[in-house]
Amino acid sequence: MQYVKLGSTGLDVSRICLGCMTYGIPDRGAHEWTLDEEASRPLIRQALDAGINFFDTANVYSDGTSEEIVGKALRDFARRDEIVLATKVHGRMHAGPNGAGLSRKAIMTEIDHSLARLGTDHVDLYQIHRFDPHTPVEETMEALHDLVKAGKVRYIGASSMYAWQFSKMQYTAERHGWPKFVSMQNHYNLLYREEEREMLPLCADQEVGVLPWSPLARGRLTRDWGTATDRSTHDEFGSRLYADSDRVVVEAVTRVANERGVPRAQVALAWLLHQDTVTAPIVGAARLGHLEDAVAAVELELSDKELAALQEPYTPHPVIGH
């Protein structure tokens, strides 16, 4: 495994981050395809054995049970000071007022719930899951500042939003002397490259680490176009992200993978890892082979010709995923 600094910080993270949305009680929350605790633990253990030290979850995943499963497994299999544990806040956790968003009340409430579920006294990276247009930016950034000063959070990060929104939040923090976001977790893969227009140049200029979610486009980059899986059948959000025109990109990945004699997942992840702005793709793993492909991708060197062949078929998409 290779390790890099997260953005401009001194924090070392593995070049693959294990995305833990896959782990959670299936009948809790919105993801029917998740793996329960018994099925999840071997995959988390395999990630640690492979040298992955970076784990990403969220309070909203499987109604908090992802945090519970991941926290317990990491307590059993790893030393807390050797891992980088990330979670998120924003999504709706209960009905009625103040059950979601980035108000001071929501942030202060949800960090304590997340820490309890994870079984730790701090998270290394606390990320806002989306931009909250209903809460003043100053309120959100000061609340996050207070969490850092209280020792509950080591670093703060953000997730999908427009570049102007991210810039506004960063400027507000700098103006007040509060911690700035050190990472951006955004939607970026060979089928969706709209982030290259504004967000990625901003992150490069400000030395913000980039942690792409859905790096394999919900698995579409790893299989023949139109092939259905249990997840794709039930993934309503994911079904809106891609179009039939993306088939040509998948075909390009297939050609390169066949010429190299490696799985398509390795090629698609290797392309991301070749992008200068990318720190660590957030890779979900539902089978042991998924992690093997992710780790192998770190060492896969693609030629300029192969990179061009993978990129050439792309066509612009509507901005989506914020």
C-alpha positions in Angstrom: 0.0 0.0 0.0 1.1 3.6 -0.7 0.4 6.5 1.6 0.1 10.2 0.9 -0.7 13.3 2.9 -4.3 14.4 2.9 -4.3 17.8 1.2 -1.9 20.3 2.9 -2.1 18.5 6.3 0.5 16.2 7.9 -2.0 13.3 8.0 -1.0 10.1 6.2 -3.7 8.2 4.5 -3.7 5.1 2.3 -4.2 5.7 -1.4 -7.4 3.6 -1.1 -10.1 4.6 1.3 -12.6 1.9 2.3 -16.1 3.2 1.8 -18.3 1.7 4.4 -21.8 2.5 3.0 -21.8 -1.2 2.1 -21.9 -2.3 5.7 -25.1 -1.9 7.7 -28.3 -3.7 8.7 -30.2 -4.1 5.4 -33.7 -3.3 6.8 -32.5 -0.1 8.5 -32.2 3.0 6.3 -32.4 3.3 2.6 -29.9 0.6 1.4 -31.5 -2.8 1.1 -28.3 -4.3 -0.4 -26.0 -3.7 2.5 -24.0 -6.4 4.4 -24.8 -7.2 8.0 -22.1 -7.4 10.7 -21.2 -11.0 10.2 -20.6 -10.5 6.4 -18.9 -7.1 6.9 -16.2 -8.0 9.4 -14.0 -10.2 7.0 -13.9 -7.3 4.5 -12.9 -4.7 7.1 -10.2 -7.1 8.3 -9.0 -7.7 4.8 -8.7 -4.0 4.2 -6.5 -3.6 7.3 -4.4 -6.6 6.3 -3.9 -4.9 2.9 -2.5 -1.8 4.6 -5.6 0.4 4.2 -5.7 2.8 7.2 -8.5 5.1 5.9 -12.2 4.3 6.6 -15.2 6.4 5.6 -18.7 6.1 6.8 -21.6 8.5 7.6 -24.3 8.9 10.3 -27.1 8.4 7.8 -25.8 5.1 6.3 -28.2 2.3 7.3 -29.7 4.5 10.0 -26.4 4.6 12.0 -25.7 0.9 11.9 -22.8 1.3 9.5 -21.0 3.4 12.1 -21.8 0.7 14.7 -20.5 -2.2 12.6 -17.4 -0.3 11.4 -16.6 1.0 14.9 -16.8 -2.4 16.5 -14.7 -4.1 13.8 -12.0 -1.5 14.0 -11.9 -1.7 17.8 -11.5 -5.5 17.5 -9.0 -5.6 14.6 -6.9 -2.3 14.8 -5.2 0.2 17.1 -7.2 3.4 17.1 -4.1 5.6 16.7 -3.1 3.7 13.5 -6.3 4.3 11.6 -7.9 7.4 10.0 -11.6 7.3 10.7 -14.0 9.5 8.8 -17.7 10.1 9.1 -20.3 12.6 7.9 -23.1 14.9 9.1 -26.1 16.4 7.2 -28.5 13.7 6.3 -31.8 13.2 8.0 -31.6 11.1 11.2 -35.0 11.7 12.6 -38.4 13.1 11.6 -39.4 16.6 12.4 -37.5 19.8 13.0 -33.7 19.7 13.5 -33.5 16.1 12.2 -31.1 17.0 9.4 -28.8 19.8 8.1 -25.9 21.7 9.3 -27.3 23.9 12.1 -25.2 24.2 15.3 -27.8 22.1 17.0 -27.7 19.3 14.4 -23.9 19.2 14.3 -23.4 19.2 18.0 -26.1 16.5 18.5 -24.9 14.3 15.6 -21.2 14.2 16.5 -22.1 12.8 19.9 -24.3 10.2 18.4 -21.7 9.2 15.9 -19.0 9.0 18.5 -21.2 6.7 20.6 -22.0 4.5 17.7 -18.3 4.3 16.6 -17.1 3.7 20.1 -14.4 6.4 20.1 -13.8 9.8 21.6 -12.9 11.5 18.3 -13.1 11.2 14.6 -10.1 12.0 12.4 -12.1 13.6 9.6 -15.6 15.0 10.1 -17.3 15.8 6.8 -20.4 17.8 5.9 -22.3 15.4 3.6 -23.8 18.2 1.5 -24.1 22.0 1.4 -27.0 23.3 3.6 -28.7 26.3 1.9 -31.0 26.8 4.9 -28.2 27.5 7.5 -25.9 30.4 7.6 -22.4 29.4 6.6 -20.9 31.2 9.6 -23.1 29.0 11.9 -21.9 25.8 10.3 -18.2 26.7 10.2 -18.1 28.0 13.8 -19.8 24.8 15.1 -17.2 22.7 13.3 -14.4 24.9 14.7 -15.8 24.3 18.2 -15.7 20.5 17.6 -12.1 20.7 16.6 -11.2 22.8 19.7 -13.1 20.4 21.9 -11.0 17.5 20.6 -13.9 15.6 19.2 -12.7 16.2 15.6 -9.2 16.3 14.2 -9.8 17.6 10.7 -12.9 18.7 8.8 -13.9 17.9 5.2 -16.8 18.6 2.8 -18.6 16.6 0.1 -20.4 17.3 -3.1 -21.5 20.9 -3.8 -20.8 23.7 -6.3 -17.3 25.2 -6.3 -18.7 28.7 -5.4 -20.3 27.2 -2.3 -17.2 25.4 -1.2 -15.1 28.6 -1.8 -17.6 30.6 0.3 -17.3 28.2 3.2 -13.5 28.2 3.0 -13.3 32.0 2.8 -15.6 32.3 5.9 -13.4 30.0 7.9 -10.2 31.8 6.9 -11.8 35.2 7.7 -12.6 34.2 11.2 -9.5 32.1 11.9 -11.5 28.9 12.0 -10.3 25.5 10.6 -10.8 25.1 6.9 -11.9 22.0 5.1 -8.9 19.8 4.2 -10.7 17.5 1.8 -13.5 17.4 -0.8 -15.4 14.1 -1.2 -17.0 14.5 -4.6 -18.5 12.5 -7.5 -15.7 11.7 -9.9 -15.0 8.8 -12.2 -14.6 8.0 -15.9 -18.3 8.3 -16.5 -18.7 11.6 -14.6 -15.9 14.2 -15.0 -17.8 17.5 -14.6 -15.8 18.1 -11.4 -12.8 18.8 -13.7 -14.4 22.1 -14.8 -14.4 24.0 -11.5 -14.1 21.9 -8.3 -10.9 20.1 -9.0 -9.0 23.2 -10.1 -10.2 24.9 -6.9 -9.0 22.0 -4.8 -5.6 22.0 -6.6 -5.1 25.7 -6.0 -6.1 25.5 -2.3 -4.3 22.2 -1.7 -7.4 20.4 -0.7 -7.3 16.6 -0.8 -9.8 15.0 -3.2 -11.6 11.7 -2.2 -13.9 10.6 -5.1 -17.0 8.8 -4.2 -18.4 6.1 -6.6 -15.0 5.8 -8.3 -16.3 2.8 -10.2 -19.7 4.4 -11.1 -21.7 2.1 -8.9 -20.0 -0.8 -10.5 -20.9 0.1 -14.1 -17.2 0.5 -15.0 -16.6 -3.1 -13.9 -19.1 -5.1 -15.9 -20.8 -5.3 -19.3 -23.3 -2.4 -19.8 -26.8 -3.3 -18.8 -25.8 -6.0 -16.4 -28.0 -5.9 -13.3 -26.9 -6.5 -9.7 -28.8 -6.6 -6.4 -27.5 -3.1 -5.7 -28.3 -1.6 -9.1 -31.8 -3.0 -8.9 -32.5 -1.2 -5.6 -30.2 1.9 -5.9 -32.7 4.6 -6.8 -30.1 7.4 -6.4 -27.5 5.7 -8.5 -29.9 5.0 -11.3 -30.1 8.8 -11.9 -26.4 9.4 -12.2 -25.5 7.8 -15.6 -26.9 7.6 -19.1 -26.9 5.1 -22.0 -24.4 7.3 -23.8 -21.8 6.2 -21.1 -21.6 2.8 -22.7 -18.8 3.8 -25.0 -16.6 4.7 -22.0 -17.2 1.3 -20.4 -16.2 -0.2 -23.7 -13.0 1.7 -23.7 -12.2 0.5 -20.2 -12.9 -3.1 -21.4 -10.5 -2.8 -24.3 -7.7 -1.5 -22.1 -8.4 -4.1 -19.4 -8.4 -6.9 -22.0 -5.1 -5.7 -23.5 -3.5 -5.6 -20.1 -5.1 -8.8 -18.9 -6.4 -7.3 -15.7 -10.0 -6.7 -14.4 -11.8 -3.6 -15.5 -12.0 -2.3 -11.9 -8.2 -2.0 -11.7 -8.1 0.0 -14.9 -10.9 2.4 -13.8 -9.3 3.0 -10.4 -5.8 3.3 -11.8 -7.1 6.1 -14.1 -8.4 8.0 -11.0 -5.1 7.4 -9.2 -3.2 9.0 -12.1 -5.1 12.2 -11.7 -2.9 14.7 -9.8 -5.7 16.1 -7.7 -6.9 12.7 -6.4 -5.7 11.7 -2.9 -7.7 8.4 -2.3 -10.8 7.0 -4.1 -13.4 5.8 -1.7 -13.9 2.2 -2.7 -16.8 0.0 -1.6 -16.2 -3.7 -1.2 -18.9 -6.4 -1.0 -16.6 -9.3 -1.8 -13.0 -10.0 -1.0 -12.0 -9.7 -4.7 -13.2 -6.1 -4.7 -10.4 -5.1 -2.3 -7.8 -7.2 -4.2 -8.6 -5.2 -7.3 -8.5 -1.9 -5.5 -5.1 -2.6 -3.9 -3.7 -3.8 -7.3 -4.8 -0.6 -9.0 -2.4 1.4 -6.8 0.5 -0.3 -8.6 -1.0 -0.3 -12.1 0.8 2.2 -14.3 -1.2 3.3 -17.4 0.6 4.8 -20.4 -0.3 8.2 -21.9 -1.9 6.4 -24.8 -4.1 4.3 -22.5 -5.1 7.3 -20.5 -6.1 9.1 -23.6 -8.1 6.1 -24.9 -10.0 6.0 -21.6 -10.8 9.8 -21.6 -11.6 10.4 -25.3 -15.1 8.9 -25.4 -16.4 11.1 -22.6 -19.3 13.5 -23.3 -20.5 16.3 -20.9 -23.2 15.5 -18.3 -25.6 17.5 -16.4 -24.2 18.4 -13.0 -25.7 15.9 -10.5 -25.0 14.4 -7.2 -24.9 17.5 -5.1 
